[in-house]
Amino acid sequence: MKKIFLAVLLIFFIYNSFAQKGAAPTAKQIQEFDAYVEKASKDWQVPGLAIAVVKDGNVIFKKGFGVSG
């Protein structure tokens, strides 16, 4: 249940950060998003996750967080 809640929070944050009318994410927004995901991952004890943001068929953000396999 915690993981689903975290996913919903992340989707909401991504939408608010990157879904601005045609605006590409700024370096500051990306840094803030990275910090948010890192903190949320630690708080919720998520070992690793991958996030991709696709807008109009183009990947505008992709990153892996935490540990892999």
PDB file of N, CA, C and O in Angstrom:
ATOM      1  N   MET A   1       0.830  -1.194   0.000  1.00  0.00           N
ATOM      2  CA  MET A   1       0.000   0.000   0.000  1.00  0.00           C
ATOM      3  C   MET A   1       0.873   1.256   0.000  1.00  0.00           C
ATOM      4  O   MET A   1       0.566   2.233  -0.683  1.00  0.00           O
ATOM      5  N   LYS A   2       1.975   1.222   0.781  1.00  0.00           N
ATOM      6  CA  LYS A   2       2.856   2.389   0.829  1.00  0.00           C
ATOM      7  C   LYS A   2       3.461   2.678  -0.540  1.00  0.00           C
ATOM      8  O   LYS A   2       3.619   3.838  -0.922  1.00  0.00           O
ATOM      9  N   LYS A   3       3.796   1.627  -1.274  1.00  0.00           N
ATOM     10  CA  LYS A   3       4.413   1.819  -2.586  1.00  0.00           C
ATOM     11  C   LYS A   3       3.428   2.433  -3.568  1.00  0.00           C
ATOM     12  O   LYS A   3       3.809   3.262  -4.394  1.00  0.00           O
ATOM     13  N   ILE A   4       2.168   2.034  -3.486  1.00  0.00           N
ATOM     14  CA  ILE A   4       1.151   2.617  -4.363  1.00  0.00           C
ATOM     15  C   ILE A   4       0.972   4.087  -4.030  1.00  0.00           C
ATOM     16  O   ILE A   4       0.878   4.921  -4.931  1.00  0.00           O
ATOM     17  N   PHE A   5       0.924   4.413  -2.747  1.00  0.00           N
ATOM     18  CA  PHE A   5       0.786   5.804  -2.330  1.00  0.00           C
ATOM     19  C   PHE A   5       1.979   6.628  -2.808  1.00  0.00           C
ATOM     20  O   PHE A   5       1.803   7.749  -3.285  1.00  0.00           O
ATOM     21  N   LEU A   6       3.177   6.091  -2.686  1.00  0.00           N
ATOM     22  CA  LEU A   6       4.374   6.783  -3.159  1.00  0.00           C
ATOM     23  C   LEU A   6       4.293   7.008  -4.664  1.00  0.00           C
ATOM     24  O   LEU A   6       4.633   8.087  -5.149  1.00  0.00           O
ATOM     25  N   ALA A   7       3.851   6.013  -5.394  1.00  0.00           N
ATOM     26  CA  ALA A   7       3.730   6.155  -6.850  1.00  0.00           C
ATOM     27  C   ALA A   7       2.745   7.257  -7.210  1.00  0.00           C
ATOM     28  O   ALA A   7       3.005   8.047  -8.118  1.00  0.00           O
ATOM     29  N   VAL A   8       1.625   7.319  -6.513  1.00  0.00           N
ATOM     30  CA  VAL A   8       0.638   8.366  -6.779  1.00  0.00           C
ATOM     31  C   VAL A   8       1.224   9.740  -6.462  1.00  0.00           C
ATOM     32  O   VAL A   8       1.018  10.688  -7.220  1.00  0.00           O
ATOM     33  N   LEU A   9       1.942   9.854  -5.364  1.00  0.00           N
ATOM     34  CA  LEU A   9       2.577  11.136  -5.026  1.00  0.00           C
ATOM     35  C   LEU A   9       3.591  11.546  -6.088  1.00  0.00           C
ATOM     36  O   LEU A   9       3.650  12.712  -6.478  1.00  0.00           O
ATOM     37  N   LEU A  10       4.379  10.601  -6.548  1.00  0.00           N
ATOM     38  CA  LEU A  10       5.376  10.900  -7.574  1.00  0.00           C
ATOM     39  C   LEU A  10       4.718  11.334  -8.873  1.00  0.00           C
ATOM     40  O   LEU A  10       5.166  12.291  -9.505  1.00  0.00           O
ATOM     41  N   ILE A  11       3.669  10.649  -9.274  1.00  0.00           N
ATOM     42  CA  ILE A  11       2.971  11.023 -10.502  1.00  0.00           C
ATOM     43  C   ILE A  11       2.396  12.425 -10.376  1.00  0.00           C
ATOM     44  O   ILE A  11       2.488  13.221 -11.310  1.00  0.00           O
ATOM     45  N   PHE A  12       1.807  12.730  -9.234  1.00  0.00           N
ATOM     46  CA  PHE A  12       1.266  14.069  -9.010  1.00  0.00           C
ATOM     47  C   PHE A  12       2.367  15.122  -9.088  1.00  0.00           C
ATOM     48  O   PHE A  12       2.189  16.168  -9.712  1.00  0.00           O
ATOM     49  N   PHE A  13       3.499  14.843  -8.456  1.00  0.00           N
ATOM     50  CA  PHE A  13       4.613  15.790  -8.471  1.00  0.00           C
ATOM     51  C   PHE A  13       5.157  15.964  -9.881  1.00  0.00           C
ATOM     52  O   PHE A  13       5.441  17.084 -10.306  1.00  0.00           O
ATOM     53  N   ILE A  14       5.302  14.870 -10.598  1.00  0.00           N
ATOM     54  CA  ILE A  14       5.791  14.939 -11.982  1.00  0.00           C
ATOM     55  C   ILE A  14       4.845  15.779 -12.826  1.00  0.00           C
ATOM     56  O   ILE A  14       5.279  16.644 -13.587  1.00  0.00           O
ATOM     57  N   TYR A  15       3.556  15.520 -12.687  1.00  0.00           N
ATOM     58  CA  TYR A  15       2.574  16.253 -13.477  1.00  0.00           C
ATOM     59  C   TYR A  15       2.661  17.744 -13.189  1.00  0.00           C
ATOM     60  O   TYR A  15       2.664  18.555 -14.116  1.00  0.00           O
ATOM     61  N   ASN A  16       2.732  18.110 -11.928  1.00  0.00           N
ATOM     62  CA  ASN A  16       2.802  19.526 -11.567  1.00  0.00           C
ATOM     63  C   ASN A  16       4.117  20.169 -11.990  1.00  0.00           C
ATOM     64  O   ASN A  16       4.140  21.351 -12.331  1.00  0.00           O
ATOM     65  N   SER A  17       5.192  19.424 -11.973  1.00  0.00           N
ATOM     66  CA  SER A  17       6.497  19.984 -12.301  1.00  0.00           C
ATOM     67  C   SER A  17       6.731  20.131 -13.789  1.00  0.00           C
ATOM     68  O   SER A  17       7.286  21.136 -14.234  1.00  0.00           O
ATOM     69  N   PHE A  18       6.312  19.136 -14.570  1.00  0.00           N
ATOM     70  CA  PHE A  18       6.688  19.092 -15.974  1.00  0.00           C
ATOM     71  C   PHE A  18       5.539  19.328 -16.942  1.00  0.00           C
ATOM     72  O   PHE A  18       5.782  19.471 -18.140  1.00  0.00           O
ATOM     73  N   ALA A  19       4.319  19.375 -16.479  1.00  0.00           N
ATOM     74  CA  ALA A  19       3.189  19.476 -17.395  1.00  0.00           C
ATOM     75  C   ALA A  19       2.790  20.927 -17.658  1.00  0.00           C
ATOM     76  O   ALA A  19       1.644  21.198 -18.015  1.00  0.00           O
ATOM     77  N   GLN A  20       3.696  21.828 -17.491  1.00  0.00           N
ATOM     78  CA  GLN A  20       3.401  23.217 -17.782  1.00  0.00           C
ATOM     79  C   GLN A  20       3.242  23.373 -19.281  1.00  0.00           C
ATOM     80  O   GLN A  20       3.832  22.616 -20.052  1.00  0.00           O
ATOM     81  N   LYS A  21       2.476  24.316 -19.687  1.00  0.00           N
ATOM     82  CA  LYS A  21       2.121  24.504 -21.089  1.00  0.00           C
ATOM     83  C   LYS A  21       3.342  24.616 -21.987  1.00  0.00           C
ATOM     84  O   LYS A  21       3.865  25.710 -22.198  1.00  0.00           O
ATOM     85  N   GLY A  22       3.789  23.506 -22.507  1.00  0.00           N
ATOM     86  CA  GLY A  22       4.867  23.483 -23.475  1.00  0.00           C
ATOM     87  C   GLY A  22       6.249  23.794 -22.928  1.00  0.00           C
ATOM     88  O   GLY A  22       7.210  23.827 -23.697  1.00  0.00           O
ATOM     89  N   ALA A  23       6.382  24.021 -21.644  1.00  0.00           N
ATOM     90  CA  ALA A  23       7.675  24.388 -21.077  1.00  0.00           C
ATOM     91  C   ALA A  23       8.505  23.144 -20.775  1.00  0.00           C
ATOM     92  O   ALA A  23       8.015  22.186 -20.178  1.00  0.00           O
ATOM     93  N   ALA A  24       9.753  23.174 -21.191  1.00  0.00           N
ATOM     94  CA  ALA A  24      10.682  22.096 -20.837  1.00  0.00           C
ATOM     95  C   ALA A  24      11.092  22.285 -19.385  1.00  0.00           C
ATOM     96  O   ALA A  24      11.141  23.416 -18.901  1.00  0.00           O
ATOM     97  N   PRO A  25      11.387  21.199 -18.686  1.00  0.00           N
ATOM     98  CA  PRO A  25      11.794  21.333 -17.286  1.00  0.00           C
ATOM     99  C   PRO A  25      13.116  22.100 -17.181  1.00  0.00           C
ATOM    100  O   PRO A  25      14.030  21.903 -17.982  1.00  0.00           O
ATOM    101  N   THR A  26      13.193  22.963 -16.191  1.00  0.00           N
ATOM    102  CA  THR A  26      14.428  23.712 -15.955  1.00  0.00           C
ATOM    103  C   THR A  26      15.380  22.872 -15.117  1.00  0.00           C
ATOM    104  O   THR A  26      14.980  21.879 -14.511  1.00  0.00           O
ATOM    105  N   ALA A  27      16.633  23.278 -15.091  1.00  0.00           N
ATOM    106  CA  ALA A  27      17.627  22.570 -14.275  1.00  0.00           C
ATOM    107  C   ALA A  27      17.216  22.588 -12.808  1.00  0.00           C
ATOM    108  O   ALA A  27      17.404  21.600 -12.098  1.00  0.00           O
ATOM    109  N   LYS A  28      16.658  23.701 -12.350  1.00  0.00           N
ATOM    110  CA  LYS A  28      16.230  23.813 -10.954  1.00  0.00           C
ATOM    111  C   LYS A  28      15.088  22.830 -10.668  1.00  0.00           C
ATOM    112  O   LYS A  28      15.083  22.176  -9.625  1.00  0.00           O
ATOM    113  N   GLN A  29      14.121  22.723 -11.590  1.00  0.00           N
ATOM    114  CA  GLN A  29      13.017  21.785 -11.396  1.00  0.00           C
ATOM    115  C   GLN A  29      13.523  20.349 -11.334  1.00  0.00           C
ATOM    116  O   GLN A  29      13.047  19.549 -10.528  1.00  0.00           O
ATOM    117  N   ILE A  30      14.476  20.032 -12.179  1.00  0.00           N
ATOM    118  CA  ILE A  30      15.029  18.666 -12.183  1.00  0.00           C
ATOM    119  C   ILE A  30      15.761  18.391 -10.878  1.00  0.00           C
ATOM    120  O   ILE A  30      15.625  17.304 -10.316  1.00  0.00           O
ATOM    121  N   GLN A  31      16.534  19.352 -10.384  1.00  0.00           N
ATOM    122  CA  GLN A  31      17.239  19.172  -9.104  1.00  0.00           C
ATOM    123  C   GLN A  31      16.250  18.993  -7.964  1.00  0.00           C
ATOM    124  O   GLN A  31      16.438  18.133  -7.103  1.00  0.00           O
ATOM    125  N   GLU A  32      15.186  19.809  -7.954  1.00  0.00           N
ATOM    126  CA  GLU A  32      14.174  19.701  -6.905  1.00  0.00           C
ATOM    127  C   GLU A  32      13.470  18.346  -6.973  1.00  0.00           C
ATOM    128  O   GLU A  32      13.193  17.728  -5.945  1.00  0.00           O
ATOM    129  N   PHE A  33      13.185  17.895  -8.185  1.00  0.00           N
ATOM    130  CA  PHE A  33      12.531  16.606  -8.363  1.00  0.00           C
ATOM    131  C   PHE A  33      13.434  15.474  -7.891  1.00  0.00           C
ATOM    132  O   PHE A  33      12.978  14.560  -7.203  1.00  0.00           O
ATOM    133  N   ASP A  34      14.717  15.531  -8.258  1.00  0.00           N
ATOM    134  CA  ASP A  34      15.683  14.522  -7.803  1.00  0.00           C
ATOM    135  C   ASP A  34      15.716  14.456  -6.281  1.00  0.00           C
ATOM    136  O   ASP A  34      15.672  13.371  -5.701  1.00  0.00           O
ATOM    137  N   ALA A  35      15.792  15.611  -5.642  1.00  0.00           N
ATOM    138  CA  ALA A  35      15.837  15.666  -4.174  1.00  0.00           C
ATOM    139  C   ALA A  35      14.561  15.088  -3.573  1.00  0.00           C
ATOM    140  O   ALA A  35      14.611  14.354  -2.586  1.00  0.00           O
ATOM    141  N   TYR A  36      13.419  15.421  -4.169  1.00  0.00           N
ATOM    142  CA  TYR A  36      12.136  14.914  -3.686  1.00  0.00           C
ATOM    143  C   TYR A  36      12.077  13.391  -3.775  1.00  0.00           C
ATOM    144  O   TYR A  36      11.673  12.726  -2.821  1.00  0.00           O
ATOM    145  N   VAL A  37      12.478  12.844  -4.910  1.00  0.00           N
ATOM    146  CA  VAL A  37      12.430  11.390  -5.100  1.00  0.00           C
ATOM    147  C   VAL A  37      13.391  10.694  -4.149  1.00  0.00           C
ATOM    148  O   VAL A  37      13.042   9.676  -3.551  1.00  0.00           O
ATOM    149  N   GLU A  38      14.597  11.232  -4.003  1.00  0.00           N
ATOM    150  CA  GLU A  38      15.575  10.633  -3.080  1.00  0.00           C
ATOM    151  C   GLU A  38      15.024  10.598  -1.658  1.00  0.00           C
ATOM    152  O   GLU A  38      15.127   9.576  -0.979  1.00  0.00           O
ATOM    153  N   LYS A  39      14.440  11.707  -1.203  1.00  0.00           N
ATOM    154  CA  LYS A  39      13.894  11.771   0.151  1.00  0.00           C
ATOM    155  C   LYS A  39      12.713  10.808   0.301  1.00  0.00           C
ATOM    156  O   LYS A  39      12.630  10.071   1.284  1.00  0.00           O
ATOM    157  N   ALA A  40      11.807  10.818  -0.670  1.00  0.00           N
ATOM    158  CA  ALA A  40      10.643   9.932  -0.609  1.00  0.00           C
ATOM    159  C   ALA A  40      11.075   8.469  -0.611  1.00  0.00           C
ATOM    160  O   ALA A  40      10.504   7.654   0.113  1.00  0.00           O
ATOM    161  N   SER A  41      12.070   8.133  -1.411  1.00  0.00           N
ATOM    162  CA  SER A  41      12.562   6.751  -1.459  1.00  0.00           C
ATOM    163  C   SER A  41      13.112   6.319  -0.113  1.00  0.00           C
ATOM    164  O   SER A  41      12.851   5.205   0.341  1.00  0.00           O
ATOM    165  N   LYS A  42      13.872   7.199   0.529  1.00  0.00           N
ATOM    166  CA  LYS A  42      14.418   6.864   1.853  1.00  0.00           C
ATOM    167  C   LYS A  42      13.314   6.770   2.887  1.00  0.00           C
ATOM    168  O   LYS A  42      13.285   5.828   3.679  1.00  0.00           O
ATOM    169  N   ASP A  43      12.388   7.750   2.890  1.00  0.00           N
ATOM    170  CA  ASP A  43      11.297   7.759   3.862  1.00  0.00           C
ATOM    171  C   ASP A  43      10.422   6.513   3.752  1.00  0.00           C
ATOM    172  O   ASP A  43       9.981   5.971   4.766  1.00  0.00           O
ATOM    173  N   TRP A  44      10.169   6.059   2.525  1.00  0.00           N
ATOM    174  CA  TRP A  44       9.290   4.924   2.289  1.00  0.00           C
ATOM    175  C   TRP A  44      10.055   3.614   2.150  1.00  0.00           C
ATOM    176  O   TRP A  44       9.458   2.569   1.890  1.00  0.00           O
ATOM    177  N   GLN A  45      11.378   3.667   2.322  1.00  0.00           N
ATOM    178  CA  GLN A  45      12.249   2.492   2.257  1.00  0.00           C
ATOM    179  C   GLN A  45      12.085   1.728   0.932  1.00  0.00           C
ATOM    180  O   GLN A  45      11.949   0.505   0.911  1.00  0.00           O
ATOM    181  N   VAL A  46      12.102   2.483  -0.157  1.00  0.00           N
ATOM    182  CA  VAL A  46      12.026   1.899  -1.497  1.00  0.00           C
ATOM    183  C   VAL A  46      13.462   1.679  -1.965  1.00  0.00           C
ATOM    184  O   VAL A  46      14.223   2.644  -2.052  1.00  0.00           O
ATOM    185  N   PRO A  47      13.856   0.448  -2.268  1.00  0.00           N
ATOM    186  CA  PRO A  47      15.249   0.191  -2.628  1.00  0.00           C
ATOM    187  C   PRO A  47      15.667   0.784  -3.965  1.00  0.00           C
ATOM    188  O   PRO A  47      16.832   1.140  -4.143  1.00  0.00           O
ATOM    189  N   GLY A  48      14.749   0.894  -4.896  1.00  0.00           N
ATOM    190  CA  GLY A  48      15.100   1.450  -6.202  1.00  0.00           C
ATOM    191  C   GLY A  48      13.868   1.656  -7.054  1.00  0.00           C
ATOM    192  O   GLY A  48      12.857   0.976  -6.881  1.00  0.00           O
ATOM    193  N   LEU A  49      13.960   2.600  -7.977  1.00  0.00           N
ATOM    194  CA  LEU A  49      12.860   2.836  -8.890  1.00  0.00           C
ATOM    195  C   LEU A  49      13.373   3.569 -10.124  1.00  0.00           C
ATOM    196  O   LEU A  49      14.444   4.176 -10.106  1.00  0.00           O
ATOM    197  N   ALA A  50      12.598   3.500 -11.180  1.00  0.00           N
ATOM    198  CA  ALA A  50      12.939   4.202 -12.410  1.00  0.00           C
ATOM    199  C   ALA A  50      11.747   5.060 -12.799  1.00  0.00           C
ATOM    200  O   ALA A  50      10.596   4.644 -12.664  1.00  0.00           O
ATOM    201  N   ILE A  51      12.035   6.255 -13.280  1.00  0.00           N
ATOM    202  CA  ILE A  51      10.985   7.187 -13.665  1.00  0.00           C
ATOM    203  C   ILE A  51      11.287   7.717 -15.054  1.00  0.00           C
ATOM    204  O   ILE A  51      12.424   8.074 -15.364  1.00  0.00           O
ATOM    205  N   ALA A  52      10.262   7.764 -15.882  1.00  0.00           N
ATOM    206  CA  ALA A  52      10.373   8.378 -17.208  1.00  0.00           C
ATOM    207  C   ALA A  52       9.165   9.279 -17.399  1.00  0.00           C
ATOM    208  O   ALA A  52       8.041   8.906 -17.062  1.00  0.00           O
ATOM    209  N   VAL A  53       9.401  10.459 -17.938  1.00  0.00           N
ATOM    210  CA  VAL A  53       8.322  11.388 -18.247  1.00  0.00           C
ATOM    211  C   VAL A  53       8.301  11.542 -19.766  1.00  0.00           C
ATOM    212  O   VAL A  53       9.297  11.921 -20.382  1.00  0.00           O
ATOM    213  N   VAL A  54       7.150  11.241 -20.352  1.00  0.00           N
ATOM    214  CA  VAL A  54       6.997  11.315 -21.806  1.00  0.00           C
ATOM    215  C   VAL A  54       5.940  12.366 -22.114  1.00  0.00           C
ATOM    216  O   VAL A  54       4.836  12.338 -21.570  1.00  0.00           O
ATOM    217  N   LYS A  55       6.299  13.291 -22.994  1.00  0.00           N
ATOM    218  CA  LYS A  55       5.365  14.344 -23.383  1.00  0.00           C
ATOM    219  C   LYS A  55       5.339  14.401 -24.898  1.00  0.00           C
ATOM    220  O   LYS A  55       6.381  14.526 -25.541  1.00  0.00           O
ATOM    221  N   ASP A  56       4.148  14.310 -25.463  1.00  0.00           N
ATOM    222  CA  ASP A  56       3.969  14.341 -26.916  1.00  0.00           C
ATOM    223  C   ASP A  56       4.850  13.318 -27.623  1.00  0.00           C
ATOM    224  O   ASP A  56       5.382  13.591 -28.699  1.00  0.00           O
ATOM    225  N   GLY A  57       5.005  12.146 -27.024  1.00  0.00           N
ATOM    226  CA  GLY A  57       5.781  11.078 -27.627  1.00  0.00           C
ATOM    227  C   GLY A  57       7.284  11.206 -27.460  1.00  0.00           C
ATOM    228  O   GLY A  57       8.030  10.379 -27.984  1.00  0.00           O
ATOM    229  N   ASN A  58       7.744  12.220 -26.747  1.00  0.00           N
ATOM    230  CA  ASN A  58       9.180  12.425 -26.526  1.00  0.00           C
ATOM    231  C   ASN A  58       9.508  12.264 -25.049  1.00  0.00           C
ATOM    232  O   ASN A  58       8.789  12.772 -24.188  1.00  0.00           O
ATOM    233  N   VAL A  59      10.588  11.560 -24.759  1.00  0.00           N
ATOM    234  CA  VAL A  59      11.037  11.415 -23.381  1.00  0.00           C
ATOM    235  C   VAL A  59      11.717  12.724 -22.985  1.00  0.00           C
ATOM    236  O   VAL A  59      12.718  13.122 -23.581  1.00  0.00           O
ATOM    237  N   ILE A  60      11.157  13.391 -21.964  1.00  0.00           N
ATOM    238  CA  ILE A  60      11.757  14.653 -21.523  1.00  0.00           C
ATOM    239  C   ILE A  60      12.536  14.487 -20.224  1.00  0.00           C
ATOM    240  O   ILE A  60      13.292  15.374 -19.829  1.00  0.00           O
ATOM    241  N   PHE A  61      12.346  13.340 -19.558  1.00  0.00           N
ATOM    242  CA  PHE A  61      13.091  13.060 -18.328  1.00  0.00           C
ATOM    243  C   PHE A  61      13.129  11.559 -18.137  1.00  0.00           C
ATOM    244  O   PHE A  61      12.118  10.880 -18.313  1.00  0.00           O
ATOM    245  N   LYS A  62      14.291  11.037 -17.778  1.00  0.00           N
ATOM    246  CA  LYS A  62      14.406   9.628 -17.404  1.00  0.00           C
ATOM    247  C   LYS A  62      15.560   9.478 -16.437  1.00  0.00           C
ATOM    248  O   LYS A  62      16.624  10.070 -16.618  1.00  0.00           O
ATOM    249  N   LYS A  63      15.335   8.679 -15.407  1.00  0.00           N
ATOM    250  CA  LYS A  63      16.394   8.477 -14.417  1.00  0.00           C
ATOM    251  C   LYS A  63      16.045   7.282 -13.539  1.00  0.00           C
ATOM    252  O   LYS A  63      14.875   7.005 -13.272  1.00  0.00           O
ATOM    253  N   GLY A  64      17.077   6.588 -13.101  1.00  0.00           N
ATOM    254  CA  GLY A  64      16.930   5.521 -12.136  1.00  0.00           C
ATOM    255  C   GLY A  64      17.407   6.020 -10.775  1.00  0.00           C
ATOM    256  O   GLY A  64      18.364   6.788 -10.683  1.00  0.00           O
ATOM    257  N   PHE A  65      16.737   5.581  -9.741  1.00  0.00           N
ATOM    258  CA  PHE A  65      17.069   5.992  -8.375  1.00  0.00           C
ATOM    259  C   PHE A  65      17.301   4.757  -7.526  1.00  0.00           C
ATOM    260  O   PHE A  65      16.642   3.737  -7.727  1.00  0.00           O
ATOM    261  N   GLY A  66      18.224   4.832  -6.585  1.00  0.00           N
ATOM    262  CA  GLY A  66      18.429   3.734  -5.645  1.00  0.00           C
ATOM    263  C   GLY A  66      19.355   2.664  -6.195  1.00  0.00           C
ATOM    264  O   GLY A  66      20.268   2.930  -6.976  1.00  0.00           O
ATOM    265  N   VAL A  67      19.078   1.434  -5.751  1.00  0.00           N
ATOM    266  CA  VAL A  67      19.929   0.300  -6.107  1.00  0.00           C
ATOM    267  C   VAL A  67      19.243  -0.567  -7.151  1.00  0.00           C
ATOM    268  O   VAL A  67      18.017  -0.675  -7.188  1.00  0.00           O
ATOM    269  N   SER A  68      20.047  -1.173  -7.986  1.00  0.00           N
ATOM    270  CA  SER A  68      19.486  -2.109  -8.966  1.00  0.00           C
ATOM    271  C   SER A  68      19.896  -3.530  -8.595  1.00  0.00           C
ATOM    272  O   SER A  68      20.941  -3.767  -7.989  1.00  0.00           O
ATOM    273  N   GLY A  69      19.029  -4.468  -8.985  1.00  0.00           N
ATOM    274  CA  GLY A  69      19.209  -5.895  -8.822  1.00  0.00           C
ATOM    275  C   GLY A  69      20.210  -6.300  -7.886  1.00  0.00           C
ATOM    276  O   GLY A  69      20.424  -7.496  -7.689  1.00  0.00           O
TER     277      GLY A  69
END
